[in-house]
């Protein structure tokens, strides 16, 4: 018996052989019977449901302070960047001062037209003016109000004075008329008596003629005085009209000025609102709570261009999404609603459990990787938030993932092993 035969007949060798044969048999049975999940493997990255929030600035400016760093956690509304606000503040203050001046002018004109003895000023503290500036504006409007009321009063006083002189002259004329009427009555009586005596030849004719001339002269004077008195009444009425016209002209000018002030106020308030917006935007605030990424504005004194992205914020408490690339050959094997198992490849795979998820959808058309030109379909997978919390994983947007999209069917290991051979045979049969 040879040495090889002796080794084969050795009990230990036989045992090893039986073990190997048994293991091979078990492997074959497992390969034919054990079910393996069928699905598609795809890789990609984590993102959030609403994606990253780009922080930009409309006007741009010079960086005065940076309040965050790369990876900082911020709350919605937190100041994350400050821009130089000298010009914005100056424009805002000037616009606020112009609005205050117009509001106070409006109050002055309305009080003047209403005949108020004092201006009913409006409250302009909301405009946040310097107290000295506000006091100067009020003082100026008060001075203008006093000048307007004094001019109106002086103008009316002058007209009333002229009218008073006319009325006084008319009163004097009335007294003269009364006296002259008495004298004329006496002269007429004397003339009547003289004429009766002339008929009896008791007086001379020249005496009677003298009396007649005197009566005629007195009648003429009386008529003149009455005419002057009537003209005085007309002149007094003219002064009334002049006074009314003067007041109407003043109030008309004030009304026109009020209309212009209100028109200017509307446009100036719009300018103030725009200036307030620019000034408020000098403090850049976080649009959402989250984590700061891709911080671009880091240099104090640096220039920020209008519309430039200053940083990005990955929102907190958003649904985590895995965006993966699926090869065109696997497109028919996936559909919305499929169960998915996601492995975060940024962690050690043997220590990190898989996360469950659902396939949300697949892009309608192929996309292309610019660097390689490879085509793919983009699939979006929503992760189970409770699963993430229970497993205590600290995952962030941008982490690489590998997803297994289950088809819901099973195949054996030998199905996978012989599939290429069966495909070759099928193609060969078709070719013949």
Secondary structure, DSSP 8 states (H G I E B T S, - for coil): --HHHHHHTSHHHHHHHHHHHHHHHHHHHHHHH--EEEEEEEEEEEEETT--EEEE-SS-EEEEEE---TT-EE-TT-EEEEE--HHHHHHHHHHHHHHHHHHHHHHHHHHHHTT-SS------GGG---HHHHHHHHHHHHHHHHHHHHHHHHHHHHHHHHHHHHHHHHHHHHHHHHHHHHHHHHHHHHHHHHHHHHHTT-S-HHHHHHHHHHHHHHHHHHHHHHHHHHHHHHHHHHHHHHHHHHHHHHHHHHHHHHHHHHHHHHHHHHHHHHHHHHHHTTEEE-SSSEEEES----STT-EE-TT-EEEEEEESS--EEEEEEE-GGGGGG--TT-EEEEEETTS-TTTS--EEEEEEEE-SS-EE-TTT--EEEEEEEEE-HHHHHHTT----TT-EEEEEEEEEEEE-HHHHHHHHHHHHHHHHHHH-
